[in-house]
């Protein structure tokens, strides 16, 4: 790579990482091409970006930002995974993949200004994702009006049952 290509790559990385809520770094040494292809397929399903990067270029891209704390993790083979909105998405995919592929090593990560070790990334993977939180919130929003409608109908249906019971008693 010549100097202009490196500069372009640093700018591209800086732009890609700008505004990202979380980043996970991995060491992929020892994985076969088939396993890496499988991992990339899983990342695409989850809309997670996964790139093999040069450590020096990442250092330059995150220099002067909150992500500069990633510096101790930037050694050896490094791949970076991140989702534009969901901080747990990359960690979930990687945690599932590591269960069946011991050669993939999670180095650590970054979450909103905090450096995470491998255990921190695994903890992040257990947190509910953005879509799960949205569905929980919608169920709460739908639950209150549904209960209110049932409460309104309860008075009317109770009155109808009383009338029906009275009518049956009079018929006897």
C-alpha positions in Angstrom: 0.0 0.0 0.0 1.3 3.4 -0.8 0.8 6.5 1.3 -2.3 7.8 -0.4 -4.0 4.3 -0.2 -3.2 4.2 3.5 -4.6 7.7 4.0 -7.8 6.7 2.1 -8.1 3.5 4.2 -7.7 5.4 7.4 -10.3 7.9 6.4 -12.7 5.1 5.3 -12.2 3.4 8.6 -12.7 6.6 10.6 -15.9 7.3 8.7 -17.2 3.7 9.2 -16.5 3.7 12.9 -18.0 7.2 13.5 -21.1 6.9 15.6 -20.9 3.2 16.1 -22.1 2.2 19.6 -19.8 -0.9 19.9 -16.9 -2.6 18.3 -15.6 -6.1 18.8 -12.0 -7.2 17.9 -11.1 -10.8 17.1 -8.1 -12.9 16.2 -9.0 -15.2 13.3 -5.6 -17.0 13.0 -6.1 -20.7 12.4 -9.6 -20.5 10.9 -10.1 -22.1 7.5 -11.5 -20.2 4.6 -14.7 -22.2 4.9 -15.1 -21.2 8.6 -14.4 -17.5 7.8 -16.9 -17.6 5.0 -19.5 -19.1 7.4 -18.8 -16.4 9.9 -19.1 -13.7 7.3 -22.5 -15.2 6.2 -23.7 -15.0 9.8 -22.6 -11.4 10.0 -24.4 -10.5 6.8 -27.6 -12.0 8.2 -27.3 -9.8 11.3 -26.3 -6.7 9.2 -22.9 -6.6 11.0 -19.8 -5.3 9.2 -16.7 -7.5 9.6 -13.4 -6.5 8.2 -9.8 -7.7 8.5 -7.8 -4.6 9.3 -4.2 -3.5 9.7 -3.5 -2.6 13.3 -1.5 0.6 12.4 -4.3 1.8 10.2 -7.0 1.3 12.9 -4.7 3.0 15.4 -4.6 6.0 13.1 -8.3 5.9 12.4 -9.3 5.9 16.1 -6.6 8.3 17.3 -8.1 11.3 19.1 -11.5 9.6 19.5 -13.1 7.7 22.4 -12.1 4.5 20.6 -8.4 5.2 21.1 -8.7 2.9 24.2 -8.6 0.0 21.8 -4.9 0.4 21.3 -3.8 -2.4 23.7 -5.9 -4.9 21.7 -4.4 -4.0 18.4 -1.7 -6.6 18.0 -1.4 -9.8 15.9 -4.1 -10.7 13.4 -7.1 -8.4 13.9 -10.6 -8.3 12.5 -13.1 -5.8 13.5 -16.9 -6.3 13.8 -19.6 -3.7 14.4 -23.2 -2.8 13.7 -24.3 0.7 12.9 -27.1 0.8 15.5 -27.2 -2.3 17.7 -24.3 -2.6 20.2 -25.0 -6.3 20.9 -25.3 -7.6 17.4 -21.7 -8.3 16.6 -21.1 -9.8 20.1 -24.0 -12.1 19.7 -22.9 -13.5 16.4 -19.3 -13.9 17.6 -20.3 -15.6 20.9 -22.4 -18.1 19.0 -19.6 -18.8 16.5 -17.0 -19.2 19.2 -19.0 -22.0 20.8 -18.2 -24.3 17.8 -15.0 -22.7 16.6 -12.3 -22.5 19.3 -9.7 -21.0 17.0 -11.6 -17.7 16.7 -10.5 -15.6 19.7 -12.4 -12.6 20.9 -9.7 -10.1 21.9 -12.1 -7.6 23.4 -14.1 -4.6 22.4 -15.3 -1.2 23.0 -18.8 0.0 24.2 -19.6 3.7 24.4 -16.1 4.7 25.6 -15.4 1.7 27.7 -12.8 -0.9 26.8 -14.2 -4.5 27.2 -12.2 -7.7 27.6 -13.4 -11.0 26.1 -15.7 -11.6 29.1 -17.2 -8.2 28.7 -18.0 -9.0 25.1 -19.6 -12.2 26.1 -21.7 -10.3 28.7 -22.6 -7.8 26.0 -23.8 -10.8 23.9 -26.3 -11.8 26.6 -28.0 -8.4 26.6 -31.1 -8.0 24.5 -30.6 -6.5 21.1 -32.3 -3.4 19.8 -35.1 -5.3 18.1 -35.8 -7.3 21.2 -36.0 -4.1 23.3 -38.4 -2.6 20.7 -40.7 -5.6 20.8 -40.7 -5.5 24.6 -41.6 -1.8 24.6 -44.3 -2.3 22.0 -45.8 -5.1 24.2 -45.9 -2.7 27.1 -47.5 0.0 25.0 -50.1 -2.5 23.7 -50.7 -4.1 27.1 -52.2 -1.1 28.8 -54.8 -0.3 26.2 -55.8 -4.0 25.9 -56.3 -4.2 29.6 -58.4 -1.0 29.5 -60.6 -2.3 26.8 -61.1 -5.6 28.8 -62.0 -3.5 31.8 -64.6 -1.6 29.8 -66.1 -4.7 28.4 -66.1 -6.4 31.8 -68.8 -4.1 33.2 -71.1 -4.7 30.1 -70.5 -8.4 29.9 -71.1 -8.7 33.7 -74.4 -6.8 33.3 -75.5 -9.1 30.4 -74.7 -12.2 32.5 -76.8 -10.8 35.4 -79.7 -10.2 33.0 -79.3 -13.6 31.5 -79.2 -15.3 34.9 -82.3 -13.3 36.0 -84.1 -14.3 32.8 -83.3 -18.0 33.4 -84.6 -17.7 37.0 -87.8 -16.1 35.9 -88.3 -18.7 33.2 -88.2 -21.5 35.8 
